[in-house]
Amino acid sequence: MSLWQQFMQDPVIFFSFTGLAIVLGLCMFYAIYFWVKISKADTPK
């Protein structure tokens, strides 16, 4: 059985990796979001 077939047939592996991909995507989104907000913020003089 190939890895791709096992990934698609086993719901535990599928939902685990799907959840992990969502969490990593959110982490990357917020890291970029705050990086942009911090870089564009007005610095007090």
N, C-alpha and C positions, 0 to 999 in steps of 0.2 A: 504494500500500500504506500503510495507516495505521500509526502508530507502535505501537499495541497489537498488531497482527498481526505486525509485524516483531519485536517483543519476544518473542512467544510462539513464533515459528517459528525464530528464530536461537538456537541453544543457547549460543553465546559470550556474547551480550548477556544472555540469561536467567540463566546461572550467574554472570556478573560482577555483575549487580545483586542477585542473591540473596545472593551472598557479601558484597557491600558492605552490604546490609541487616542481615545477621547480625552483621558486625563493628561496625556503628554501634549496633545493639541491645545488644551486649555492652558497648560503651563507655558507653552511657547507663546500663545496669544497674549497672556497677561505680562510676560516678560518683555515682549516687544512693545506692548501698550504703555507700560510704565516707563520703559526706556525713552520712548518718544515724548511722553508727558514731562519727564524730568529734564530732558534735553531742551525742550521748548519753554520751560518754566522761566519766569522772570526772576533774575537773581537780585536780591536786595543790595543796594550800594551804600 
